[in-house]
Amino acid sequence: MTHPVDPRARRLFGGSATAYGDLAGSPFRADRDRIVSSPFFSRLGGVTQVISPGGSGLLVHNRLTHSLKVAQVGRAIAERLAADDRYRDLLDKLGGCDPDVVEAAALAHDLGHPPFGHLGEQVLDRLARQRLGLPDGFEGNAQSYRIVTSTEIRGTATIGLDLTAAVRAAILKYPWTRHDHPDPHPRDLDPAPRGATPPPDDPASGSLKFGAYTTEVDDLRQARAPFAGRIADWQQTVEASIMDTADDIAYAIHDLEDFHRVGVLQQGAVAGELMGWQREATTLRELPDGALDTGGRRPGAAIERLRRRLHRRDSWISDDDAFAAAVEHVRVELVDGLLAAPFDGSLAAEQYVTGFSARWTRRLVDAIEVVAEPSMRSGHVLLRAAQWHEVQVLKFVHHRFVLERPDLALHQRGQARLLATLVEALVAWILDPGEETRLPRRLHDLVELAEAELMPPGAADGAGRGSGPDRIARARGRAVIDFVAALTDGQAVALLDALSGRSRQLWTDAFVL
């Protein structure tokens, strides 16, 4: 599929970034190789997906293996769509569908994910906005875009990975900033695109999800410019939509593998909820919301709340018959299938898990469609209604029986305190006048980068947006957030141990300063 502009157009023409893939001929394959060669990609092997890589005792997905599987699923979707004559003209009209672009974007989509999974994202966002005064806060998708466009430091240049416009546009799962781009902002649309609304407890904070910080908005505009007039300002490109859908598929399927392997996902609990709803669906549907919310542990009540939530948020696709069929299909696959026997590490158990994953992946990839005029809550590439409901039920099982567990909450509260303490310790280090020459070199570079970004065009050195001291304070805050976000789980723990005086190791490869 063709793209609307020269596909070789990069952020920096003649940029210095190189990789062995540059010799392969395809600019998008070169982008893929640049991403995989980046240290930001390597670090994902030590970053939590859901369960900490070092805390489960068994092999579980981390952000690296998750990214690889998203790339695999995304490429399979793109290749199927690109070969389908029914969609050829529509895909060209919308801006193209290149499997290399999708694969590269999928590999890059989690580069900015901080230590400790989504918990780390929430903690850094709160600290960035409330403690450090950064209006943009922190968002993992925006951090990924920042990495590929700005913060990979090479000598005196901060050129990112110098990717093509098509790949950068495909990384933008949420192609808007937190507050003011584009205009009108997506959060003001009715209905708002998925992720564009503010969190209920902080309506003035801007969009909950967004794809770029204000400092990268010019780059966002350039990456999206070739698609102007083809897709709405707030809409994903086709390739971004494929990447987003592949991410959903991988998340729904592969995380269940982990929870089954570590024995967290129990057949009885899942069966009780799904079959309880099936037995009592008519009664549960008649209950008012208040009675349902106070139903406590009543089997079926939680999944009935899911059904109602889907109706409220996604009435464009939500259907009671499709929902009931999805509950039944997931029940058969999980209760009577995957969870029927505990995972014992045997070859037979591994083969069953592999078969479960492959079967579901094929089912969902084969259910992908392309539409010319999608709902405001969807992209141009989406699952058929039946499979969309199945994914929602799979994700429900994940949330209900893993993320809501008290033992996981206990673990995560400790991780949240660790990150907060680490940020405070690094801020104190930066502010210590006697330590200016002994700051970690990368932290020093990130401060300089942030100060330059916050300097208005044509301003004299020392003058910033607001005042010089204010600019410097915000630059230091952004540098600390960038620094912490680039750590692995283990590096975050080791760095705080060192800063707290608990570590007796002086020379260690736990982190690089």
C-alpha positions as CSV (number, residue, x, y, z in Angstrom):
1,M,0.0,0.0,0.0
2,T,1.3,3.4,-0.8
3,H,1.7,6.4,1.5
4,P,0.7,10.0,0.6
5,V,4.2,11.4,0.7
6,D,7.8,10.2,0.2
7,P,8.0,7.3,2.6
8,R,11.7,8.1,3.2
9,A,11.0,11.5,4.7
10,R,12.5,11.5,8.2
11,R,12.5,14.0,11.0
12,L,16.1,15.0,10.2
13,F,17.0,14.9,6.6
14,G,20.5,13.4,6.5
15,G,20.4,12.6,10.2
16,S,23.3,10.8,11.7
17,A,21.4,7.9,13.2
18,T,22.5,4.6,11.6
19,A,21.7,1.0,11.9
20,Y,22.5,-2.1,9.9
21,G,18.9,-2.0,8.5
22,D,19.7,1.2,6.6
23,L,21.3,-0.9,4.0
24,A,18.2,-3.1,3.5
25,G,16.5,-0.7,1.1
26,S,13.2,-0.2,2.9
27,P,13.1,2.9,5.1
28,F,10.5,1.3,7.3
29,R,12.7,-1.8,7.9
30,A,15.5,0.6,8.7
31,D,13.2,2.2,11.3
32,R,12.5,-1.2,12.8
33,D,16.2,-1.9,13.1
34,R,16.9,1.5,14.7
35,I,14.2,0.8,17.3
36,V,15.5,-2.7,18.1
37,S,19.1,-1.5,18.3
38,S,18.1,1.2,20.8
39,P,19.0,0.7,24.5
40,F,15.5,1.9,25.3
41,F,14.2,-1.3,23.6
42,S,16.7,-3.6,25.4
43,R,15.6,-2.2,28.8
44,L,12.0,-3.4,28.3
45,G,13.2,-6.9,29.2
46,G,13.5,-5.6,32.8
47,V,10.2,-3.7,32.9
48,T,6.9,-5.1,34.4
49,Q,4.1,-6.0,32.1
50,V,1.7,-6.9,34.9
51,I,3.7,-9.2,37.2
52,S,7.2,-8.0,38.0
53,P,9.8,-10.0,35.9
54,G,11.8,-10.8,39.1
55,G,9.0,-11.5,41.5
56,S,7.0,-14.4,40.0
57,G,9.5,-17.2,40.1
58,L,8.5,-18.3,36.6
59,L,8.8,-17.0,33.1
60,V,6.2,-14.3,32.6
61,H,5.8,-11.6,30.0
62,N,7.7,-8.4,30.4
63,R,7.4,-5.3,28.2
64,L,10.0,-6.6,25.7
65,T,8.2,-9.9,25.1
66,H,4.9,-8.1,25.0
67,S,6.2,-5.7,22.4
68,L,7.5,-8.6,20.3
69,K,4.1,-10.3,20.4
70,V,2.3,-7.0,19.6
71,A,4.6,-6.7,16.6
72,Q,3.9,-10.3,15.5
73,V,0.1,-9.8,15.8
74,G,0.2,-6.4,14.1
75,R,2.2,-7.6,11.2
76,A,-0.2,-10.6,10.7
77,I,-3.1,-8.2,10.6
78,A,-1.4,-5.7,8.2
79,E,-0.4,-8.5,5.8
80,R,-3.9,-9.9,5.8
81,L,-5.5,-6.5,5.1
82,A,-3.0,-5.5,2.5
83,A,-3.7,-8.7,0.6
84,D,-7.5,-8.3,0.8
85,D,-8.9,-6.8,-2.5
86,R,-11.9,-5.6,-0.6
87,Y,-9.9,-3.0,1.3
88,R,-7.2,-2.0,-1.2
89,D,-8.8,1.3,-2.4
90,L,-10.0,2.3,1.0
91,L,-6.6,1.7,2.6
92,D,-4.9,3.8,-0.1
93,K,-7.4,6.6,0.4
94,L,-6.8,6.6,4.2
95,G,-3.0,6.8,3.7
96,G,-1.6,3.3,3.3
97,C,-1.1,0.0,5.2
98,D,2.5,-1.2,5.2
99,P,3.3,-4.2,7.4
100,D,6.8,-2.9,8.0
101,V,5.4,0.4,9.4
102,V,3.0,-1.5,11.7
103,E,5.8,-3.8,13.0
104,A,8.1,-0.9,13.7
105,A,5.4,1.1,15.5
106,A,4.5,-2.0,17.6
107,L,8.1,-2.5,18.6
108,A,8.3,1.2,19.7
109,H,4.9,1.6,21.3
110,D,6.1,0.8,24.9
111,L,9.6,2.4,24.8
112,G,8.6,5.0,27.3
113,H,6.9,2.7,29.7
114,P,8.4,3.3,33.2
115,P,9.3,0.8,35.9
116,F,6.5,-1.3,37.5
117,G,4.0,-1.3,34.8
118,H,0.9,1.0,34.7
119,L,1.4,1.7,38.4
120,G,4.7,3.5,37.6
121,E,2.9,5.5,34.9
122,Q,0.3,6.7,37.4
123,V,2.8,7.5,40.1
124,L,5.1,9.5,37.8
125,D,2.1,11.4,36.4
126,R,1.0,12.4,39.8
127,L,4.5,13.5,40.9
128,A,5.1,15.3,37.6
129,R,2.0,17.4,37.9
130,Q,1.5,17.9,41.6
131,R,5.1,17.8,42.9
132,L,7.1,19.1,40.0
133,G,4.6,21.5,38.4
134,L,4.7,20.0,34.9
135,P,1.4,20.7,33.2
136,D,1.9,17.7,30.8
137,G,2.6,15.3,33.6
138,F,3.7,11.9,32.5
139,E,2.1,9.5,30.0
140,G,3.7,6.3,28.7
141,N,2.6,6.8,25.1
142,A,3.8,10.4,25.1
143,Q,7.1,9.3,26.7
144,S,7.6,6.8,23.9
145,Y,7.1,9.5,21.3
146,R,9.5,11.7,23.2
147,I,12.1,9.0,23.1
148,V,11.9,8.4,19.4
149,T,12.0,12.1,18.6
150,S,14.1,13.8,21.3
151,T,15.7,12.2,24.2
152,E,18.1,9.6,22.8
153,I,21.3,11.6,23.4
154,R,24.2,11.0,21.0
155,G,27.1,13.3,21.8
156,T,25.8,16.8,21.6
157,A,22.8,16.0,19.5
158,T,19.4,14.9,20.7
159,I,17.8,13.5,17.6
160,G,15.8,10.6,18.8
161,L,15.8,7.7,16.4
162,D,15.2,9.8,13.3
163,L,12.3,7.7,12.1
164,T,10.1,8.2,9.1
165,A,6.9,10.2,9.3
166,A,4.8,7.1,8.6
167,V,6.3,5.2,11.6
168,R,6.1,8.1,13.9
169,A,2.4,8.6,13.0
170,A,1.8,4.9,13.5
171,I,3.2,5.2,17.1
172,L,0.5,7.8,17.9
173,K,-2.2,5.7,19.5
174,Y,-3.6,9.0,20.9
175,P,-2.7,11.7,18.3
176,W,-3.3,14.7,20.6
177,T,-1.6,16.5,23.5
178,R,-2.9,16.6,27.0
179,H,-4.5,20.1,26.8
180,D,-4.6,22.0,23.5
181,H,-3.8,20.1,20.3
182,P,-5.6,19.7,18.0
183,D,-8.2,22.5,18.1
184,P,-11.0,21.6,19.0
185,H,-9.4,19.2,21.4
186,P,-10.8,15.7,21.2
187,R,-12.0,15.8,24.9
188,D,-14.5,18.4,23.8
189,L,-16.1,16.1,21.2
190,D,-19.3,14.2,21.8
191,P,-18.7,11.4,22.3
192,A,-15.0,11.9,23.0
193,P,-12.5,9.4,21.4
194,R,-11.3,6.7,23.7
195,G,-8.8,8.0,26.2
196,A,-9.5,11.7,25.5
197,T,-11.6,12.5,28.5
198,P,-10.0,13.6,31.8
199,P,-10.0,11.4,34.8
200,P,-13.3,11.7,36.8
201,D,-11.5,12.9,40.0
202,D,-9.5,15.6,38.2
203,P,-11.5,17.1,35.3
204,A,-9.1,20.1,34.9
205,S,-6.0,17.9,34.3
206,G,-6.6,17.4,30.6
207,S,-6.9,14.1,28.7
208,L,-6.2,10.9,30.6
209,K,-4.4,9.5,27.6
210,F,-2.4,11.4,25.0
211,G,0.4,10.7,22.5
212,A,2.8,13.6,22.8
213,Y,3.9,16.3,25.2
214,T,3.8,19.9,24.3
215,T,7.5,19.8,23.7
216,E,7.0,17.3,20.8
217,V,3.9,18.9,19.3
218,D,5.7,20.3,16.3
219,D,7.0,16.8,15.6
220,L,3.5,15.4,15.9
221,R,2.2,17.9,13.4
222,Q,4.9,17.0,10.9
223,A,4.4,13.2,11.3
224,R,0.6,13.7,10.8
225,A,0.8,16.3,8.0
226,P,0.7,13.7,5.2
227,F,-2.6,12.4,6.4
228,A,-4.4,15.7,6.6
229,G,-7.7,15.5,4.7
230,R,-7.6,11.7,4.7
231,I,-8.3,11.1,8.4
232,A,-9.7,13.3,11.2
233,D,-7.2,15.3,13.2
234,W,-8.0,13.2,16.3
235,Q,-8.1,9.9,14.4
236,Q,-5.4,7.2,14.3
237,T,-3.8,6.4,11.0
238,V,-4.6,2.9,9.7
239,E,-1.3,1.6,10.8
240,A,-1.7,3.1,14.3
241,S,-5.1,1.6,14.5
242,I,-3.7,-1.9,13.6
243,M,-1.0,-1.5,16.2
244,D,-3.6,-0.4,18.8
245,T,-5.8,-3.4,18.0
246,A,-2.8,-5.8,18.1
247,D,-1.9,-4.4,21.5
248,D,-5.4,-5.1,22.8
249,I,-5.3,-8.7,21.4
250,A,-1.9,-9.4,22.9
251,Y,-2.9,-7.9,26.3
252,A,-6.1,-9.9,26.4
253,I,-4.6,-13.2,25.5
254,H,-0.9,-13.3,26.6
255,D,-1.4,-11.9,30.1
256,L,-3.9,-14.7,30.8
257,E,-1.0,-17.2,30.1
258,D,1.1,-15.6,32.9
259,F,-1.7,-15.7,35.5
260,H,-2.4,-19.3,34.7
261,R,1.3,-20.2,34.9
262,V,1.8,-18.6,38.3
263,G,-1.4,-20.1,39.6
264,V,-3.2,-16.8,40.2
265,L,-6.1,-17.5,37.8
266,Q,-8.3,-20.1,39.5
267,Q,-10.9,-22.1,37.7
268,G,-13.5,-22.0,40.5
269,A,-13.5,-18.2,40.9
270,V,-13.7,-17.6,37.1
271,A,-16.4,-20.2,36.7
272,G,-18.4,-18.8,39.6
273,E,-18.5,-15.3,38.1
274,L,-19.2,-16.3,34.5
275,M,-21.7,-19.1,35.2
276,G,-23.4,-17.0,38.0
277,W,-24.1,-14.3,35.4
278,Q,-25.4,-16.9,33.0
279,R,-27.8,-18.4,35.6
280,E,-29.0,-15.0,37.0
281,A,-28.7,-12.7,33.9
282,T,-32.4,-11.8,33.9
283,T,-32.5,-11.0,37.6
284,L,-29.3,-9.1,37.5
285,R,-30.4,-7.0,34.6
286,E,-33.4,-5.9,36.6
287,L,-31.4,-4.6,39.6
288,P,-30.8,-0.9,39.8
289,D,-27.1,0.3,39.7
290,G,-27.0,1.0,43.4
291,A,-28.2,-2.5,44.4
292,L,-25.8,-4.1,41.9
293,D,-22.9,-2.1,43.3
294,T,-23.7,-3.2,46.9
295,G,-24.1,-6.8,45.9
296,G,-20.6,-7.5,47.2
297,R,-19.4,-10.9,46.1
298,R,-22.6,-12.0,44.5
299,P,-21.6,-14.2,41.5
300,G,-22.3,-12.5,38.2
301,A,-22.7,-9.0,39.6
302,A,-19.3,-7.8,38.4
303,I,-19.8,-9.0,34.9
304,E,-23.3,-7.4,34.8
305,R,-21.5,-4.1,35.7
306,L,-19.3,-4.7,32.7
307,R,-22.3,-5.2,30.4
308,R,-23.8,-1.9,31.6
309,R,-20.5,-0.1,31.3
310,L,-20.1,-1.2,27.7
311,H,-23.6,0.0,26.9
312,R,-22.8,3.4,28.4
313,R,-19.4,3.9,26.8
314,D,-19.7,2.0,23.6
315,S,-23.3,1.9,22.5
316,W,-22.1,2.0,18.9
317,I,-21.1,-1.6,19.1
318,S,-22.4,-3.0,22.4
319,D,-25.1,-5.8,21.9
320,D,-26.6,-8.0,24.6
321,D,-26.8,-11.1,22.4
322,A,-23.1,-10.7,21.4
323,F,-22.2,-10.1,25.0
324,A,-23.9,-13.3,26.2
325,A,-22.3,-15.3,23.4
326,A,-18.9,-13.9,24.3
327,V,-19.4,-14.9,28.0
328,E,-20.2,-18.4,26.9
329,H,-17.3,-18.7,24.5
330,V,-14.8,-17.4,27.1
331,R,-16.4,-19.8,29.7
332,V,-15.8,-22.8,27.4
333,E,-12.3,-21.7,26.5
334,L,-11.2,-20.8,30.0
335,V,-13.3,-22.7,32.6
336,D,-13.6,-25.9,30.6
337,G,-10.3,-25.5,28.8
338,L,-7.2,-23.6,30.0
339,L,-8.0,-23.6,33.7
340,A,-9.4,-27.1,33.9
341,A,-6.0,-28.4,35.1
342,P,-3.4,-26.5,37.1
343,F,-0.3,-25.5,35.2
344,D,2.5,-27.9,36.3
345,G,5.3,-27.0,34.0
346,S,5.0,-30.2,32.0
347,L,5.4,-30.3,28.2
348,A,1.8,-31.1,27.9
349,A,0.8,-28.1,30.0
350,E,3.1,-25.8,27.9
351,Q,1.6,-27.2,24.7
352,Y,-1.9,-26.5,25.9
353,V,-1.1,-22.9,26.8
354,T,0.6,-22.4,23.4
355,G,-2.4,-23.9,21.6
356,F,-4.8,-21.6,23.6
357,S,-2.8,-18.6,22.6
358,A,-2.5,-19.5,19.0
359,R,-6.1,-20.4,18.7
360,W,-7.3,-17.1,20.1
361,T,-4.8,-15.1,18.1
362,R,-6.0,-16.7,14.8
363,R,-9.6,-16.1,15.8
364,L,-9.1,-12.4,16.5
365,V,-6.8,-11.7,13.6
366,D,-9.3,-13.2,11.2
367,A,-12.0,-11.0,12.7
368,I,-10.4,-7.7,11.7
369,E,-12.3,-5.3,9.4
370,V,-11.6,-1.9,7.9
371,V,-14.3,0.8,7.9
372,A,-14.4,4.1,6.1
373,E,-16.3,6.0,8.8
374,P,-15.7,4.5,12.2
375,S,-17.3,5.5,15.5
376,M,-15.7,8.3,17.4
377,R,-14.7,5.6,19.9
378,S,-13.0,3.4,17.4
379,G,-10.3,3.4,14.7
380,H,-10.6,2.6,11.0
381,V,-9.4,-0.9,11.8
382,L,-11.4,-2.9,14.3
383,L,-12.7,-6.3,15.4
384,R,-16.1,-7.6,14.4
385,A,-18.7,-7.1,17.1
386,A,-18.6,-10.8,18.3
387,Q,-14.9,-10.8,18.8
388,W,-14.8,-7.3,20.2
389,H,-17.1,-8.5,23.0
390,E,-14.9,-11.5,23.6
391,V,-11.9,-9.3,24.1
392,Q,-13.8,-7.2,26.6
393,V,-14.7,-10.3,28.6
394,L,-11.1,-11.6,28.5
395,K,-9.9,-8.3,29.8
396,F,-12.6,-8.4,32.5
397,V,-11.2,-11.7,33.7
398,H,-7.8,-10.1,33.9
399,H,-9.0,-7.1,35.9
400,R,-11.4,-8.9,38.2
401,F,-9.2,-11.9,39.2
402,V,-5.7,-10.4,39.0
403,L,-5.6,-6.6,39.2
404,E,-8.1,-6.4,42.0
405,R,-6.3,-8.9,44.3
406,P,-5.2,-7.5,47.7
407,D,-1.8,-9.2,47.5
408,L,-1.0,-7.5,44.2
409,A,-2.2,-4.2,45.8
410,L,0.2,-4.7,48.7
411,H,3.1,-5.3,46.3
412,Q,2.2,-2.3,44.2
413,R,1.8,0.1,47.1
414,G,5.4,-0.6,48.0
415,Q,6.5,0.0,44.4
416,A,4.6,3.3,44.4
417,R,6.4,4.5,47.5
418,L,9.7,3.4,46.1
419,L,9.2,5.5,43.0
420,A,8.0,8.5,44.9
421,T,11.0,8.3,47.3
422,L,13.4,7.9,44.3
423,V,12.1,11.0,42.6
424,E,12.4,13.0,45.8
425,A,16.0,11.8,46.3
426,L,17.0,12.8,42.7
427,V,15.4,16.2,43.0
428,A,17.3,16.8,46.2
429,W,20.5,15.7,44.5
430,I,20.0,18.2,41.7
431,L,19.3,21.0,44.1
432,D,22.4,20.3,46.2
433,P,24.9,23.1,45.1
434,G,27.9,21.1,46.3
435,E,27.0,18.1,44.0
436,E,26.5,19.9,40.7
437,T,29.7,18.4,39.1
438,R,28.9,14.9,40.4
439,L,25.4,14.5,39.0
440,P,24.8,11.4,36.9
441,R,26.0,12.4,33.4
442,R,22.7,11.4,31.8
443,L,20.7,13.4,34.3
444,H,22.8,16.4,33.6
445,D,22.3,16.0,29.9
446,L,18.5,15.6,30.4
447,V,18.4,18.9,32.4
448,E,20.1,20.7,29.6
449,L,17.8,19.2,27.0
450,A,14.7,20.2,29.0
451,E,16.0,23.7,29.6
452,A,16.5,24.2,25.8
453,E,13.1,22.8,25.1
454,L,11.4,25.3,27.5
455,M,13.3,28.3,26.0
456,P,11.0,30.4,23.8
457,P,12.2,31.0,20.3
458,G,14.5,34.0,20.2
459,A,14.7,34.3,24.0
460,A,18.0,35.2,25.6
461,D,19.8,32.6,27.7
462,G,18.3,32.6,31.2
463,A,14.8,33.7,30.0
464,G,12.1,31.2,29.8
465,R,8.4,30.7,29.7
466,G,7.4,32.7,32.8
467,S,10.7,33.3,34.4
468,G,14.2,31.9,34.4
469,P,14.0,30.2,37.8
470,D,10.6,28.7,36.9
471,R,11.9,27.4,33.6
472,I,14.9,25.8,35.4
473,A,12.8,24.2,38.0
474,R,10.5,22.7,35.5
475,A,13.4,21.5,33.4
476,R,14.9,19.8,36.4
477,G,11.6,18.2,37.1
478,R,11.2,16.9,33.5
479,A,14.8,15.6,33.6
480,V,14.2,13.6,36.8
481,I,11.0,12.1,35.3
482,D,12.8,11.2,32.0
483,F,15.6,9.7,34.0
484,V,13.4,7.5,36.2
485,A,11.2,6.5,33.4
486,A,14.2,5.1,31.5
487,L,15.1,2.7,34.4
488,T,14.3,-1.0,34.6
489,D,12.5,-2.3,37.7
490,G,15.7,-3.6,39.1
491,Q,17.6,-0.4,38.4
492,A,15.0,1.6,40.2
493,V,15.3,-0.6,43.3
494,A,19.1,-0.6,43.2
495,L,19.4,3.2,42.6
496,L,17.1,3.9,45.6
497,D,19.1,1.4,47.8
498,A,22.3,3.3,46.9
499,L,20.8,6.8,47.5
500,S,19.3,5.5,50.8
501,G,22.7,4.1,52.0
502,R,21.3,0.5,52.1
503,S,23.6,-0.8,49.3
504,R,27.2,-1.6,50.2
505,Q,28.2,-2.1,46.5
506,L,30.1,0.8,45.0
507,W,30.9,-0.5,41.5
508,T,27.9,-2.3,40.1
509,D,26.2,-2.8,36.7
510,A,22.8,-2.4,38.3
511,F,22.6,1.0,36.8
512,V,24.7,3.3,34.7
513,L,25.3,6.8,35.9
